[in-house]
Amino acid sequence: MGNKVALFVEDLYNDLEFWYPYYRMQEAGFEVVIVGTGRTEVFNSKFGMPAKADISSEQVNTEDYAAVIIPGGFAPDKMRIDKTCSE
């Protein structure tokens, strides 16, 4: 387990629940890796703020991460129904 944190993203994510942990984890010394579903590279928040995924969920090796953050909004539901995230 390293110093990486996986921050999941999908369209309609909650802005505060995504960006606040993103910057706090960086300040704490973690490498924050933005994980998308692979459907696209850029996802938009409820208020239209874009977030670019670093990797897709298919590329994640769980042993490389110290923590996982899943922000609210409609993003968790979109991830739940995505086959690549739920396997």
Long-range contacts (C-beta under 8 A, 24 or more apart in sequence): 1-63, 1-64, 1-65, 1-66, 2-31, 2-64, 2-65, 2-66, 3-29, 3-30, 3-31, 3-66, 4-30, 4-31, 4-32, 4-33, 4-64, 4-65, 4-66, 5-30, 5-31, 5-32, 5-33, 5-65, 5-66, 5-67, 5-68, 5-69, 6-33, 6-35, 6-60, 6-65, 6-67, 6-68, 6-69, 7-32, 7-33, 7-34, 7-35, 7-69, 7-71, 8-35, 8-36, 8-57, 8-68, 8-69, 8-70, 8-71, 8-75, 8-76, 8-79, 8-85, 9-34, 9-35, 9-36, 9-43, 9-51, 9-53, 9-71, 9-75, 10-36, 10-37, 10-39, 10-43, 10-74, 10-75, 10-76, 10-78, 10-79, 10-82, 11-43, 11-44, 11-74, 11-75, 11-78, 12-44, 12-45, 12-46, 12-73, 12-74, 12-75, 12-78, 13-43, 13-45, 13-46, 13-51, 13-71, 13-72, 13-73, 13-74, 13-75, 14-45, 14-46, 14-71, 14-72, 14-73, 14-75, 15-45, 15-46, 15-47, 15-49, 17-71, 17-72, 17-73, 18-45, 18-51, 18-71, 19-49, 21-69, 21-71, 25-67, 25-69, 30-66, 30-67, 33-65, 35-60, 37-78, 37-79, 37-82, 37-84, 37-85, 38-84, 39-82, 43-75, 45-73, 46-73, 46-74, 56-84, 57-82, 57-84, 57-85, 58-84
